[in-house]
Amino acid sequence: MLDATSGKLTQLNEQPSHGAGPCHVSVDATGKMVMVANYNAGSIAAYLVQKDGSLGEATAKIQHQGSSANPQRQKGPHAHFITPDPSNRFALVCDLGLDEVLVYRMDRAKASLTPNDPPFGKVASGAGPRHVAFVQRRSLCT
């Protein structure tokens, strides 16, 4: 929690990431759902933010499976990044070990994640995606 006067942070609680090597955390646009990517485990998890700002227990725990072209760094999944899309309806996960950007449908009320159809986009073999960025384009014409 952030004290509005002093700027001091106070820990409310903590929850396990449900995987080794948590490396990225994101919050959906409503501030009610938190997601984590676990690099070493190649897994992700989601949590509902409680009314007091603390995190509830994990509502989604997903273990990725597979490998890709580079045996030195892609023997298994490595979830590197997770973020909601601009519509706040989908979570995108860059998995370095799979050469995929996985797509999950978000149910923000339950903080659940379910695979989309299609469940992923493939990147070049050995590329190892790490992050995605969304750019809002504006017309130069008025």
Phi and psi in radians as a Rosetta constraint file:
Dihedral C 1 N 2 CA 2 C 2 CIRCULARHARMONIC -1.823 0.35
Dihedral N 2 CA 2 C 2 N 3 CIRCULARHARMONIC 2.157 0.35
Dihedral C 2 N 3 CA 3 C 3 CIRCULARHARMONIC -1.351 0.35
Dihedral N 3 CA 3 C 3 N 4 CIRCULARHARMONIC 2.067 0.35
Dihedral C 3 N 4 CA 4 C 4 CIRCULARHARMONIC -1.104 0.35
Dihedral N 4 CA 4 C 4 N 5 CIRCULARHARMONIC -0.459 0.35
Dihedral C 4 N 5 CA 5 C 5 CIRCULARHARMONIC -1.483 0.35
Dihedral N 5 CA 5 C 5 N 6 CIRCULARHARMONIC -0.904 0.35
Dihedral C 5 N 6 CA 6 C 6 CIRCULARHARMONIC -1.611 0.35
Dihedral N 6 CA 6 C 6 N 7 CIRCULARHARMONIC -0.351 0.35
Dihedral C 6 N 7 CA 7 C 7 CIRCULARHARMONIC 1.383 0.35
Dihedral N 7 CA 7 C 7 N 8 CIRCULARHARMONIC 0.095 0.35
Dihedral C 7 N 8 CA 8 C 8 CIRCULARHARMONIC -1.282 0.35
Dihedral N 8 CA 8 C 8 N 9 CIRCULARHARMONIC 2.403 0.35
Dihedral C 8 N 9 CA 9 C 9 CIRCULARHARMONIC -1.660 0.35
Dihedral N 9 CA 9 C 9 N 10 CIRCULARHARMONIC 2.412 0.35
Dihedral C 9 N 10 CA 10 C 10 CIRCULARHARMONIC -2.202 0.35
Dihedral N 10 CA 10 C 10 N 11 CIRCULARHARMONIC 2.234 0.35
Dihedral C 10 N 11 CA 11 C 11 CIRCULARHARMONIC -1.220 0.35
Dihedral N 11 CA 11 C 11 N 12 CIRCULARHARMONIC 2.278 0.35
Dihedral C 11 N 12 CA 12 C 12 CIRCULARHARMONIC -1.576 0.35
Dihedral N 12 CA 12 C 12 N 13 CIRCULARHARMONIC -0.822 0.35
Dihedral C 12 N 13 CA 13 C 13 CIRCULARHARMONIC -2.941 0.35
Dihedral N 13 CA 13 C 13 N 14 CIRCULARHARMONIC -3.073 0.35
Dihedral C 13 N 14 CA 14 C 14 CIRCULARHARMONIC -2.556 0.35
Dihedral N 14 CA 14 C 14 N 15 CIRCULARHARMONIC 2.696 0.35
Dihedral C 14 N 15 CA 15 C 15 CIRCULARHARMONIC -2.349 0.35
Dihedral N 15 CA 15 C 15 N 16 CIRCULARHARMONIC 2.627 0.35
Dihedral C 15 N 16 CA 16 C 16 CIRCULARHARMONIC -1.201 0.35
Dihedral N 16 CA 16 C 16 N 17 CIRCULARHARMONIC 2.620 0.35
Dihedral C 16 N 17 CA 17 C 17 CIRCULARHARMONIC -1.437 0.35
Dihedral N 17 CA 17 C 17 N 18 CIRCULARHARMONIC -0.197 0.35
Dihedral C 17 N 18 CA 18 C 18 CIRCULARHARMONIC 1.103 0.35
Dihedral N 18 CA 18 C 18 N 19 CIRCULARHARMONIC 0.662 0.35
Dihedral C 18 N 19 CA 19 C 19 CIRCULARHARMONIC 3.092 0.35
Dihedral N 19 CA 19 C 19 N 20 CIRCULARHARMONIC 2.682 0.35
Dihedral C 19 N 20 CA 20 C 20 CIRCULARHARMONIC -1.350 0.35
Dihedral N 20 CA 20 C 20 N 21 CIRCULARHARMONIC 2.482 0.35
Dihedral C 20 N 21 CA 21 C 21 CIRCULARHARMONIC 1.269 0.35
Dihedral N 21 CA 21 C 21 N 22 CIRCULARHARMONIC 0.868 0.35
Dihedral C 21 N 22 CA 22 C 22 CIRCULARHARMONIC -1.045 0.35
Dihedral N 22 CA 22 C 22 N 23 CIRCULARHARMONIC 2.260 0.35
Dihedral C 22 N 23 CA 23 C 23 CIRCULARHARMONIC -2.254 0.35
Dihedral N 23 CA 23 C 23 N 24 CIRCULARHARMONIC -0.209 0.35
Dihedral C 23 N 24 CA 24 C 24 CIRCULARHARMONIC -2.623 0.35
Dihedral N 24 CA 24 C 24 N 25 CIRCULARHARMONIC 2.367 0.35
Dihedral C 24 N 25 CA 25 C 25 CIRCULARHARMONIC -2.204 0.35
Dihedral N 25 CA 25 C 25 N 26 CIRCULARHARMONIC 2.416 0.35
Dihedral C 25 N 26 CA 26 C 26 CIRCULARHARMONIC -2.394 0.35
Dihedral N 26 CA 26 C 26 N 27 CIRCULARHARMONIC 2.790 0.35
Dihedral C 26 N 27 CA 27 C 27 CIRCULARHARMONIC -2.142 0.35
Dihedral N 27 CA 27 C 27 N 28 CIRCULARHARMONIC 2.388 0.35
Dihedral C 27 N 28 CA 28 C 28 CIRCULARHARMONIC -1.206 0.35
Dihedral N 28 CA 28 C 28 N 29 CIRCULARHARMONIC 2.968 0.35
Dihedral C 28 N 29 CA 29 C 29 CIRCULARHARMONIC -1.116 0.35
Dihedral N 29 CA 29 C 29 N 30 CIRCULARHARMONIC -0.407 0.35
Dihedral C 29 N 30 CA 30 C 30 CIRCULARHARMONIC -1.474 0.35
Dihedral N 30 CA 30 C 30 N 31 CIRCULARHARMONIC -0.249 0.35
Dihedral C 30 N 31 CA 31 C 31 CIRCULARHARMONIC 1.350 0.35
Dihedral N 31 CA 31 C 31 N 32 CIRCULARHARMONIC 0.228 0.35
Dihedral C 31 N 32 CA 32 C 32 CIRCULARHARMONIC -1.896 0.35
Dihedral N 32 CA 32 C 32 N 33 CIRCULARHARMONIC -0.047 0.35
Dihedral C 32 N 33 CA 33 C 33 CIRCULARHARMONIC -2.391 0.35
Dihedral N 33 CA 33 C 33 N 34 CIRCULARHARMONIC 2.281 0.35
Dihedral C 33 N 34 CA 34 C 34 CIRCULARHARMONIC -2.030 0.35
Dihedral N 34 CA 34 C 34 N 35 CIRCULARHARMONIC 2.435 0.35
Dihedral C 34 N 35 CA 35 C 35 CIRCULARHARMONIC -2.258 0.35
Dihedral N 35 CA 35 C 35 N 36 CIRCULARHARMONIC 2.569 0.35
Dihedral C 35 N 36 CA 36 C 36 CIRCULARHARMONIC -2.304 0.35
Dihedral N 36 CA 36 C 36 N 37 CIRCULARHARMONIC 2.490 0.35
Dihedral C 36 N 37 CA 37 C 37 CIRCULARHARMONIC -1.914 0.35
Dihedral N 37 CA 37 C 37 N 38 CIRCULARHARMONIC 2.261 0.35
Dihedral C 37 N 38 CA 38 C 38 CIRCULARHARMONIC -1.873 0.35
Dihedral N 38 CA 38 C 38 N 39 CIRCULARHARMONIC 1.872 0.35
Dihedral C 38 N 39 CA 39 C 39 CIRCULARHARMONIC -1.097 0.35
Dihedral N 39 CA 39 C 39 N 40 CIRCULARHARMONIC -0.989 0.35
Dihedral C 39 N 40 CA 40 C 40 CIRCULARHARMONIC -1.116 0.35
Dihedral N 40 CA 40 C 40 N 41 CIRCULARHARMONIC -0.637 0.35
Dihedral C 40 N 41 CA 41 C 41 CIRCULARHARMONIC -1.434 0.35
Dihedral N 41 CA 41 C 41 N 42 CIRCULARHARMONIC -0.425 0.35
Dihedral C 41 N 42 CA 42 C 42 CIRCULARHARMONIC 1.204 0.35
Dihedral N 42 CA 42 C 42 N 43 CIRCULARHARMONIC 0.705 0.35
Dihedral C 42 N 43 CA 43 C 43 CIRCULARHARMONIC -2.319 0.35
Dihedral N 43 CA 43 C 43 N 44 CIRCULARHARMONIC 2.913 0.35
Dihedral C 43 N 44 CA 44 C 44 CIRCULARHARMONIC -2.337 0.35
Dihedral N 44 CA 44 C 44 N 45 CIRCULARHARMONIC 2.820 0.35
Dihedral C 44 N 45 CA 45 C 45 CIRCULARHARMONIC -2.590 0.35
Dihedral N 45 CA 45 C 45 N 46 CIRCULARHARMONIC 2.761 0.35
Dihedral C 45 N 46 CA 46 C 46 CIRCULARHARMONIC -2.333 0.35
Dihedral N 46 CA 46 C 46 N 47 CIRCULARHARMONIC 2.665 0.35
Dihedral C 46 N 47 CA 47 C 47 CIRCULARHARMONIC -2.442 0.35
Dihedral N 47 CA 47 C 47 N 48 CIRCULARHARMONIC 2.562 0.35
Dihedral C 47 N 48 CA 48 C 48 CIRCULARHARMONIC -1.590 0.35
Dihedral N 48 CA 48 C 48 N 49 CIRCULARHARMONIC 2.303 0.35
Dihedral C 48 N 49 CA 49 C 49 CIRCULARHARMONIC -1.422 0.35
Dihedral N 49 CA 49 C 49 N 50 CIRCULARHARMONIC 2.221 0.35
Dihedral C 49 N 50 CA 50 C 50 CIRCULARHARMONIC -1.346 0.35
Dihedral N 50 CA 50 C 50 N 51 CIRCULARHARMONIC 2.906 0.35
Dihedral C 50 N 51 CA 51 C 51 CIRCULARHARMONIC -1.018 0.35
Dihedral N 51 CA 51 C 51 N 52 CIRCULARHARMONIC -0.548 0.35
Dihedral C 51 N 52 CA 52 C 52 CIRCULARHARMONIC -1.488 0.35
Dihedral N 52 CA 52 C 52 N 53 CIRCULARHARMONIC 0.048 0.35
Dihedral C 52 N 53 CA 53 C 53 CIRCULARHARMONIC 1.629 0.35
Dihedral N 53 CA 53 C 53 N 54 CIRCULARHARMONIC -0.146 0.35
Dihedral C 53 N 54 CA 54 C 54 CIRCULARHARMONIC -1.345 0.35
Dihedral N 54 CA 54 C 54 N 55 CIRCULARHARMONIC 2.895 0.35
Dihedral C 54 N 55 CA 55 C 55 CIRCULARHARMONIC -1.654 0.35
Dihedral N 55 CA 55 C 55 N 56 CIRCULARHARMONIC 2.344 0.35
Dihedral C 55 N 56 CA 56 C 56 CIRCULARHARMONIC -1.354 0.35
Dihedral N 56 CA 56 C 56 N 57 CIRCULARHARMONIC 3.109 0.35
Dihedral C 56 N 57 CA 57 C 57 CIRCULARHARMONIC -1.127 0.35
Dihedral N 57 CA 57 C 57 N 58 CIRCULARHARMONIC 2.761 0.35
Dihedral C 57 N 58 CA 58 C 58 CIRCULARHARMONIC -1.015 0.35
Dihedral N 58 CA 58 C 58 N 59 CIRCULARHARMONIC 2.281 0.35
Dihedral C 58 N 59 CA 59 C 59 CIRCULARHARMONIC -1.743 0.35
Dihedral N 59 CA 59 C 59 N 60 CIRCULARHARMONIC -0.269 0.35
Dihedral C 59 N 60 CA 60 C 60 CIRCULARHARMONIC -2.489 0.35
Dihedral N 60 CA 60 C 60 N 61 CIRCULARHARMONIC 2.324 0.35
Dihedral C 60 N 61 CA 61 C 61 CIRCULARHARMONIC -2.381 0.35
Dihedral N 61 CA 61 C 61 N 62 CIRCULARHARMONIC 2.002 0.35
Dihedral C 61 N 62 CA 62 C 62 CIRCULARHARMONIC -2.201 0.35
Dihedral N 62 CA 62 C 62 N 63 CIRCULARHARMONIC 2.187 0.35
Dihedral C 62 N 63 CA 63 C 63 CIRCULARHARMONIC -1.754 0.35
Dihedral N 63 CA 63 C 63 N 64 CIRCULARHARMONIC 2.099 0.35
Dihedral C 63 N 64 CA 64 C 64 CIRCULARHARMONIC -1.353 0.35
Dihedral N 64 CA 64 C 64 N 65 CIRCULARHARMONIC 2.705 0.35
Dihedral C 64 N 65 CA 65 C 65 CIRCULARHARMONIC -2.273 0.35
Dihedral N 65 CA 65 C 65 N 66 CIRCULARHARMONIC 2.605 0.35
Dihedral C 65 N 66 CA 66 C 66 CIRCULARHARMONIC 2.115 0.35
Dihedral N 66 CA 66 C 66 N 67 CIRCULARHARMONIC -3.022 0.35
Dihedral C 66 N 67 CA 67 C 67 CIRCULARHARMONIC -2.722 0.35
Dihedral N 67 CA 67 C 67 N 68 CIRCULARHARMONIC -3.126 0.35
Dihedral C 67 N 68 CA 68 C 68 CIRCULARHARMONIC -2.550 0.35
Dihedral N 68 CA 68 C 68 N 69 CIRCULARHARMONIC -2.789 0.35
Dihedral C 68 N 69 CA 69 C 69 CIRCULARHARMONIC -1.202 0.35
Dihedral N 69 CA 69 C 69 N 70 CIRCULARHARMONIC -0.608 0.35
Dihedral C 69 N 70 CA 70 C 70 CIRCULARHARMONIC -1.642 0.35
Dihedral N 70 CA 70 C 70 N 71 CIRCULARHARMONIC 1.783 0.35
Dihedral C 70 N 71 CA 71 C 71 CIRCULARHARMONIC -1.141 0.35
Dihedral N 71 CA 71 C 71 N 72 CIRCULARHARMONIC -0.340 0.35
Dihedral C 71 N 72 CA 72 C 72 CIRCULARHARMONIC -1.335 0.35
Dihedral N 72 CA 72 C 72 N 73 CIRCULARHARMONIC -0.437 0.35
Dihedral C 72 N 73 CA 73 C 73 CIRCULARHARMONIC -2.362 0.35
Dihedral N 73 CA 73 C 73 N 74 CIRCULARHARMONIC 0.030 0.35
Dihedral C 73 N 74 CA 74 C 74 CIRCULARHARMONIC -2.276 0.35
Dihedral N 74 CA 74 C 74 N 75 CIRCULARHARMONIC 0.634 0.35
Dihedral C 74 N 75 CA 75 C 75 CIRCULARHARMONIC -1.227 0.35
Dihedral N 75 CA 75 C 75 N 76 CIRCULARHARMONIC -0.349 0.35
Dihedral C 75 N 76 CA 76 C 76 CIRCULARHARMONIC -2.719 0.35
Dihedral N 76 CA 76 C 76 N 77 CIRCULARHARMONIC -3.125 0.35
Dihedral C 76 N 77 CA 77 C 77 CIRCULARHARMONIC -1.229 0.35
Dihedral N 77 CA 77 C 77 N 78 CIRCULARHARMONIC 2.572 0.35
Dihedral C 77 N 78 CA 78 C 78 CIRCULARHARMONIC -2.472 0.35
Dihedral N 78 CA 78 C 78 N 79 CIRCULARHARMONIC 1.517 0.35
Dihedral C 78 N 79 CA 79 C 79 CIRCULARHARMONIC -1.142 0.35
Dihedral N 79 CA 79 C 79 N 80 CIRCULARHARMONIC 2.066 0.35
Dihedral C 79 N 80 CA 80 C 80 CIRCULARHARMONIC -1.862 0.35
Dihedral N 80 CA 80 C 80 N 81 CIRCULARHARMONIC -0.421 0.35
Dihedral C 80 N 81 CA 81 C 81 CIRCULARHARMONIC -2.781 0.35
Dihedral N 81 CA 81 C 81 N 82 CIRCULARHARMONIC 2.472 0.35
Dihedral C 81 N 82 CA 82 C 82 CIRCULARHARMONIC -2.470 0.35
Dihedral N 82 CA 82 C 82 N 83 CIRCULARHARMONIC 2.351 0.35
Dihedral C 82 N 83 CA 83 C 83 CIRCULARHARMONIC -2.696 0.35
Dihedral N 83 CA 83 C 83 N 84 CIRCULARHARMONIC 2.593 0.35
Dihedral C 83 N 84 CA 84 C 84 CIRCULARHARMONIC -1.316 0.35
Dihedral N 84 CA 84 C 84 N 85 CIRCULARHARMONIC 2.655 0.35
Dihedral C 84 N 85 CA 85 C 85 CIRCULARHARMONIC -1.363 0.35
Dihedral N 85 CA 85 C 85 N 86 CIRCULARHARMONIC 2.964 0.35
Dihedral C 85 N 86 CA 86 C 86 CIRCULARHARMONIC -1.026 0.35
Dihedral N 86 CA 86 C 86 N 87 CIRCULARHARMONIC -0.454 0.35
Dihedral C 86 N 87 CA 87 C 87 CIRCULARHARMONIC -1.404 0.35
Dihedral N 87 CA 87 C 87 N 88 CIRCULARHARMONIC -0.182 0.35
Dihedral C 87 N 88 CA 88 C 88 CIRCULARHARMONIC 1.079 0.35
Dihedral N 88 CA 88 C 88 N 89 CIRCULARHARMONIC 0.531 0.35
Dihedral C 88 N 89 CA 89 C 89 CIRCULARHARMONIC -1.926 0.35
Dihedral N 89 CA 89 C 89 N 90 CIRCULARHARMONIC -0.382 0.35
Dihedral C 89 N 90 CA 90 C 90 CIRCULARHARMONIC -2.246 0.35
Dihedral N 90 CA 90 C 90 N 91 CIRCULARHARMONIC 2.566 0.35
Dihedral C 90 N 91 CA 91 C 91 CIRCULARHARMONIC -1.873 0.35
Dihedral N 91 CA 91 C 91 N 92 CIRCULARHARMONIC 2.303 0.35
Dihedral C 91 N 92 CA 92 C 92 CIRCULARHARMONIC -1.900 0.35
Dihedral N 92 CA 92 C 92 N 93 CIRCULARHARMONIC 2.341 0.35
Dihedral C 92 N 93 CA 93 C 93 CIRCULARHARMONIC -2.173 0.35
Dihedral N 93 CA 93 C 93 N 94 CIRCULARHARMONIC 2.100 0.35
Dihedral C 93 N 94 CA 94 C 94 CIRCULARHARMONIC -1.520 0.35
Dihedral N 94 CA 94 C 94 N 95 CIRCULARHARMONIC 2.107 0.35
Dihedral C 94 N 95 CA 95 C 95 CIRCULARHARMONIC -2.002 0.35
Dihedral N 95 CA 95 C 95 N 96 CIRCULARHARMONIC 1.838 0.35
Dihedral C 95 N 96 CA 96 C 96 CIRCULARHARMONIC -1.026 0.35
Dihedral N 96 CA 96 C 96 N 97 CIRCULARHARMONIC -0.667 0.35
Dihedral C 96 N 97 CA 97 C 97 CIRCULARHARMONIC -1.312 0.35
Dihedral N 97 CA 97 C 97 N 98 CIRCULARHARMONIC -0.336 0.35
Dihedral C 97 N 98 CA 98 C 98 CIRCULARHARMONIC -1.847 0.35
Dihedral N 98 CA 98 C 98 N 99 CIRCULARHARMONIC -0.191 0.35
Dihedral C 98 N 99 CA 99 C 99 CIRCULARHARMONIC 1.005 0.35
Dihedral N 99 CA 99 C 99 N 100 CIRCULARHARMONIC 0.780 0.35
Dihedral C 99 N 100 CA 100 C 100 CIRCULARHARMONIC -2.415 0.35
Dihedral N 100 CA 100 C 100 N 101 CIRCULARHARMONIC 2.609 0.35
Dihedral C 100 N 101 CA 101 C 101 CIRCULARHARMONIC -1.893 0.35
Dihedral N 101 CA 101 C 101 N 102 CIRCULARHARMONIC 1.836 0.35
Dihedral C 101 N 102 CA 102 C 102 CIRCULARHARMONIC -1.423 0.35
Dihedral N 102 CA 102 C 102 N 103 CIRCULARHARMONIC 2.569 0.35
Dihedral C 102 N 103 CA 103 C 103 CIRCULARHARMONIC -2.140 0.35
Dihedral N 103 CA 103 C 103 N 104 CIRCULARHARMONIC 2.227 0.35
Dihedral C 103 N 104 CA 104 C 104 CIRCULARHARMONIC -2.142 0.35
Dihedral N 104 CA 104 C 104 N 105 CIRCULARHARMONIC 2.436 0.35
Dihedral C 104 N 105 CA 105 C 105 CIRCULARHARMONIC -1.367 0.35
Dihedral N 105 CA 105 C 105 N 106 CIRCULARHARMONIC 2.345 0.35
Dihedral C 105 N 106 CA 106 C 106 CIRCULARHARMONIC -1.736 0.35
Dihedral N 106 CA 106 C 106 N 107 CIRCULARHARMONIC 2.306 0.35
Dihedral C 106 N 107 CA 107 C 107 CIRCULARHARMONIC -1.909 0.35
Dihedral N 107 CA 107 C 107 N 108 CIRCULARHARMONIC 1.704 0.35
Dihedral C 107 N 108 CA 108 C 108 CIRCULARHARMONIC -1.174 0.35
Dihedral N 108 CA 108 C 108 N 109 CIRCULARHARMONIC -0.514 0.35
Dihedral C 108 N 109 CA 109 C 109 CIRCULARHARMONIC -1.150 0.35
Dihedral N 109 CA 109 C 109 N 110 CIRCULARHARMONIC -0.587 0.35
Dihedral C 109 N 110 CA 110 C 110 CIRCULARHARMONIC -1.846 0.35
Dihedral N 110 CA 110 C 110 N 111 CIRCULARHARMONIC -0.113 0.35
Dihedral C 110 N 111 CA 111 C 111 CIRCULARHARMONIC 0.969 0.35
Dihedral N 111 CA 111 C 111 N 112 CIRCULARHARMONIC 0.750 0.35
Dihedral C 111 N 112 CA 112 C 112 CIRCULARHARMONIC -1.848 0.35
Dihedral N 112 CA 112 C 112 N 113 CIRCULARHARMONIC 2.723 0.35
Dihedral C 112 N 113 CA 113 C 113 CIRCULARHARMONIC -2.223 0.35
Dihedral N 113 CA 113 C 113 N 114 CIRCULARHARMONIC 2.259 0.35
Dihedral C 113 N 114 CA 114 C 114 CIRCULARHARMONIC -2.272 0.35
Dihedral N 114 CA 114 C 114 N 115 CIRCULARHARMONIC 2.479 0.35
Dihedral C 114 N 115 CA 115 C 115 CIRCULARHARMONIC -1.003 0.35
Dihedral N 115 CA 115 C 115 N 116 CIRCULARHARMONIC 2.400 0.35
Dihedral C 115 N 116 CA 116 C 116 CIRCULARHARMONIC -1.374 0.35
Dihedral N 116 CA 116 C 116 N 117 CIRCULARHARMONIC 2.981 0.35
Dihedral C 116 N 117 CA 117 C 117 CIRCULARHARMONIC -2.168 0.35
Dihedral N 117 CA 117 C 117 N 118 CIRCULARHARMONIC 1.804 0.35
Dihedral C 117 N 118 CA 118 C 118 CIRCULARHARMONIC -1.350 0.35
Dihedral N 118 CA 118 C 118 N 119 CIRCULARHARMONIC 2.702 0.35
Dihedral C 118 N 119 CA 119 C 119 CIRCULARHARMONIC -1.410 0.35
Dihedral N 119 CA 119 C 119 N 120 CIRCULARHARMONIC -0.233 0.35
Dihedral C 119 N 120 CA 120 C 120 CIRCULARHARMONIC -2.833 0.35
Dihedral N 120 CA 120 C 120 N 121 CIRCULARHARMONIC 2.866 0.35
Dihedral C 120 N 121 CA 121 C 121 CIRCULARHARMONIC -2.011 0.35
Dihedral N 121 CA 121 C 121 N 122 CIRCULARHARMONIC 2.337 0.35
Dihedral C 121 N 122 CA 122 C 122 CIRCULARHARMONIC -1.529 0.35
Dihedral N 122 CA 122 C 122 N 123 CIRCULARHARMONIC 2.487 0.35
Dihedral C 122 N 123 CA 123 C 123 CIRCULARHARMONIC -1.945 0.35
Dihedral N 123 CA 123 C 123 N 124 CIRCULARHARMONIC 3.045 0.35
Dihedral C 123 N 124 CA 124 C 124 CIRCULARHARMONIC -0.963 0.35
Dihedral N 124 CA 124 C 124 N 125 CIRCULARHARMONIC 2.440 0.35
Dihedral C 124 N 125 CA 125 C 125 CIRCULARHARMONIC -0.954 0.35
Dihedral N 125 CA 125 C 125 N 126 CIRCULARHARMONIC 2.182 0.35
Dihedral C 125 N 126 CA 126 C 126 CIRCULARHARMONIC 1.497 0.35
Dihedral N 126 CA 126 C 126 N 127 CIRCULARHARMONIC -0.064 0.35
Dihedral C 126 N 127 CA 127 C 127 CIRCULARHARMONIC -1.173 0.35
Dihedral N 127 CA 127 C 127 N 128 CIRCULARHARMONIC -0.618 0.35
Dihedral C 127 N 128 CA 128 C 128 CIRCULARHARMONIC 1.062 0.35
Dihedral N 128 CA 128 C 128 N 129 CIRCULARHARMONIC 1.224 0.35
Dihedral C 128 N 129 CA 129 C 129 CIRCULARHARMONIC -1.053 0.35
Dihedral N 129 CA 129 C 129 N 130 CIRCULARHARMONIC 2.462 0.35
Dihedral C 129 N 130 CA 130 C 130 CIRCULARHARMONIC -2.067 0.35
Dihedral N 130 CA 130 C 130 N 131 CIRCULARHARMONIC -0.627 0.35
Dihedral C 130 N 131 CA 131 C 131 CIRCULARHARMONIC -2.582 0.35
Dihedral N 131 CA 131 C 131 N 132 CIRCULARHARMONIC 2.773 0.35
Dihedral C 131 N 132 CA 132 C 132 CIRCULARHARMONIC -2.220 0.35
Dihedral N 132 CA 132 C 132 N 133 CIRCULARHARMONIC 2.695 0.35
Dihedral C 132 N 133 CA 133 C 133 CIRCULARHARMONIC -2.398 0.35
Dihedral N 133 CA 133 C 133 N 134 CIRCULARHARMONIC 2.495 0.35
Dihedral C 133 N 134 CA 134 C 134 CIRCULARHARMONIC -1.879 0.35
Dihedral N 134 CA 134 C 134 N 135 CIRCULARHARMONIC 2.339 0.35
Dihedral C 134 N 135 CA 135 C 135 CIRCULARHARMONIC -2.108 0.35
Dihedral N 135 CA 135 C 135 N 136 CIRCULARHARMONIC 2.205 0.35
Dihedral C 135 N 136 CA 136 C 136 CIRCULARHARMONIC -1.560 0.35
Dihedral N 136 CA 136 C 136 N 137 CIRCULARHARMONIC 2.059 0.35
Dihedral C 136 N 137 CA 137 C 137 CIRCULARHARMONIC -1.562 0.35
Dihedral N 137 CA 137 C 137 N 138 CIRCULARHARMONIC 2.409 0.35
Dihedral C 137 N 138 CA 138 C 138 CIRCULARHARMONIC -2.061 0.35
Dihedral N 138 CA 138 C 138 N 139 CIRCULARHARMONIC 2.493 0.35
Dihedral C 138 N 139 CA 139 C 139 CIRCULARHARMONIC -1.223 0.35
Dihedral N 139 CA 139 C 139 N 140 CIRCULARHARMONIC 2.427 0.35
Dihedral C 139 N 140 CA 140 C 140 CIRCULARHARMONIC -1.471 0.35
Dihedral N 140 CA 140 C 140 N 141 CIRCULARHARMONIC -0.217 0.35
Dihedral C 140 N 141 CA 141 C 141 CIRCULARHARMONIC -1.606 0.35
Dihedral N 141 CA 141 C 141 N 142 CIRCULARHARMONIC 2.544 0.35
